[in-house]
Amino acid sequence: MGTVGRPSLIAQVNAFFRARESLLPAERRILQDAWAAHLHPGTLFFQAIRFARFIFPPLWRLTEALQTAHCVRHAAVDALILRAVAEGYAQVVVLGAGYDMRRARFAAALGQTAWFEVDRAATLALKARLPAQVPSEGLRRVEGDLADGDLVARLLDQGLRAERPTLLVLEGVAHYLSIPALQALIAQFQPVAQARLVISFIRPEMARRGDTGIFRRIWSWTGEPP
C-alpha cells in the first residue's frame, strides 16, 4: 500500500476523516480520535481536494460519503478488537497499520496488551513524531512490507510470542493485495498457536457501484489505487 519512500497519503486522508468526525457533537459522531489531527497531511494535493469540494458539489458528496464509510468501518473494527482483548487475546498485530491510533485511544481498555504495528518505514517515521504524551505502553512498531516473506520472524524478534492468543488486524489493506499475496500473508502466521483475524474488504458489487469517474481520478492522483 502506498508508494515506497513516502508516507501513505491514503492513511493521512483517513486520519483527516477521523479528526473531522471527532469535531462533531457527541450524539452525531461515529467515533472519537483525539490524536488523528496530528497526522493528516498538509500536502498541496490534499489541500486542493479539501477546498475544491466547496465549489464542486459531486466532490463534496464523495468526500462526505468516504468519511462516513471510513469511520463506520473503523468503529466496527474498534469493537471487534476490544471484544477479542476482553476474551483473552493478549497480543494485537495491526498489518498495514497506517495511522491507526487505537493503542492510544483505548489505552485503559487494552491494559497490558502487547501491540505491534507493521508498516513501511516512511509511514512509521511520520507517526513516530507524535507528541510525547500519546499513550504508547506495550507498543512496538515493526518496519516491513506486507509482501515480505519474513514478517513473522521480524515480529518474533520484536517480542511477539507464538504461544499466546494473537489478534491479526487487516483493515483497509486487503484490496491492495492479490488473492495469492493475501493468502501468503495470512499463512505466515501458522506458527502462532491461536490466532484470530479481523479483516475488512470491499465486495465486488460495492466496488462496481462506487467506481465513478471522479472516484477513479482521485484514487489515481494519490498514487495508491486499490
RODOBA-317597 format. One record per residue (C-alpha): x, y, z. Coordinates in steps of 0.02 Angstrom, whole numbers, padded with zeros to 5 digits, always signed. Example, Ala and Ser with C-alpha at 12.3 -4.5 7.8 and 13.67 -1.06 7.14 Angstrom:
2
+00615-00225+00390/+00684-00053+00357/
! end
This chain:
226
+00000+00000+00000/+00064+00172-00042/+00223+00224-00130/+00389+00163-00062/+00488+00308+00011/+00344+00421+00062/+00209+00408+00195/+00043+00339+00136/-00069+00481+00079/-00225+00374+00099/-00179+00339+00280/-00163+00526+00309/-00330+00561+00225/-00411+00430+00337/-00335+00519+00487/-00413+00681+00423/-00582+00595+00413/-00567+00538+00594/-00509+00709+00652/-00655+00791+00564/-00778+00663+00633/-00711+00694+00808/-00763+00877+00798/-00947+00832+00782/-01061+00837+00934/-01053+00676+01035/-01229+00625+00985/-01186+00638+00799/-01010+00570+00784/-00970+00390+00741/-00804+00386+00835/-00684+00494+00934/-00498+00502+00891/-00408+00638+00988/-00242+00602+00903/-00293+00599+00720/-00274+00788+00700/-00085+00768+00720/-00074+00651+00571/-00175+00718+00425/-00072+00793+00283/-00034+00970+00231/+00019+00925+00054/-00033+01033-00092/-00134+00889-00167/-00230+00861-00006/-00267+01046+00018/-00326+01061-00162/-00451+00919-00139/-00503+00984+00031/-00551+01157-00032/-00611+01109-00207/-00756+01014-00128/-00833+01180-00076/-00857+01231-00258/-00884+01060-00336/-01038+00976-00259/-01001+00799-00325/-00831+00805-00240/-00913+00864-00079/-01037+00719-00083/-00898+00595-00119/-00786+00653+00024/-00933+00654+00145/-00978+00476+00094/-00797+00419+00108/-00783+00495+00282/-00939+00404+00340/-00883+00240+00262/-00710+00251+00340/-00773+00297+00513/-00907+00160+00513/-00775+00032+00463/-00651+00097+00591/-00780+00094+00731/-00832-00084+00685/-00651-00141+00693/-00634-00048+00860/-00774-00154+00930/-00702-00318+00865/-00530-00280+00937/-00598-00233+01108/-00705-00391+01110/-00555-00500+01068/-00448-00419+01204/-00588-00445+01330/-00591-00628+01278/-00407-00651+01316/-00312-00605+01158/-00156-00533+01237/-00067-00481+01076/-00130-00374+00932/-00038-00362+00766/-00100-00223+00651/-00041-00259+00474/-00026-00105+00365/-00061-00001+00520/-00055+00170+00436/-00109+00299+00565/-00213+00183+00674/-00214+00264+00848/-00307+00128+00943/-00163+00092+01063/-00182+00270+01125/-00370+00286+01104/-00408+00131+01207/-00258+00133+01324/-00363+00095+01479/-00460-00049+01400/-00305-00125+01319/-00205-00125+01480/-00050-00236+01461/-00096-00297+01287/+00058-00310+01176/+00027-00205+01021/+00125-00222+00858/+00105-00102+00711/+00178-00156+00544/+00203-00034+00401/+00334+00041+00287/+00471+00150+00359/+00408+00317+00292/+00236+00295+00367/+00305+00238+00535/+00428+00383+00538/+00289+00513+00522/+00190+00428+00658/+00341+00425+00773/+00337+00615+00776/+00176+00617+00877/+00177+00716+01040/+00267+00629+01182/+00108+00622+01288/+00024+00499+01170/-00001+00336+01269/+00109+00201+01196/+00129+00067+01330/+00162-00102+01251/+00178-00028+01076/+00308-00092+00954/+00323-00026+00777/+00392-00150+00652/+00456-00094+00483/+00404-00209+00341/+00310-00232+00180/+00161-00349+00184/+00236-00442+00036/+00391-00485+00139/+00405-00670+00174/+00493-00644+00342/+00365-00535+00428/+00328-00657+00569/+00514-00680+00601/+00530-00491+00622/+00383-00489+00741/+00456-00630+00844/+00618-00532+00855/+00518-00384+00921/+00437-00486+01059/+00287-00574+00981/+00257-00737+01073/+00193-00876+00962/+00111-00970+01106/-00004-00826+01156/-00176-00790+01082/-00148-00661+00945/-00268-00548+00852/-00219-00501+00674/-00298-00343+00603/-00306-00309+00415/-00408-00151+00397/-00415-00062+00229/-00275-00171+00163/-00349-00323+00076/-00399-00227-00081/-00216-00181-00110/-00163-00364-00115/-00190-00502-00241/-00277-00658-00178/-00113-00759-00179/-00023-00619-00086/-00162-00610+00044/-00159-00799+00067/+00030-00798+00085/+00023-00659+00213/-00103-00750+00322/-00012-00915+00302/+00144-00838+00379/+00054-00837+00547/+00032-01026+00554/+00167-01038+00691/+00053-00936+00805/-00040-01062+00912/-00205-00967+00924/-00242-00827+00802/-00400-00732+00757/-00412-00623+00601/-00510-00461+00588/-00515-00408+00405/-00609-00277+00306/-00642-00298+00121/-00743-00223-00019/-00873-00334-00101/-00856-00334-00292/-01034-00269-00319/-00999-00125-00200/-00838-00084-00290/-00928-00080-00457/-01065+00032-00388/-00939+00156-00319/-00825+00155-00470/-00867+00328-00536/-00756+00435-00646/-00717+00560-00509/-00680+00420-00386/-00557+00338-00506/-00469+00504-00540/-00445+00544-00356/-00376+00371-00319/-00255+00383-00466/-00195+00555-00409/-00149+00485-00239/-00035+00356-00319/-00116+00222-00212/-00254+00144-00318/-00332-00014-00247/
! end
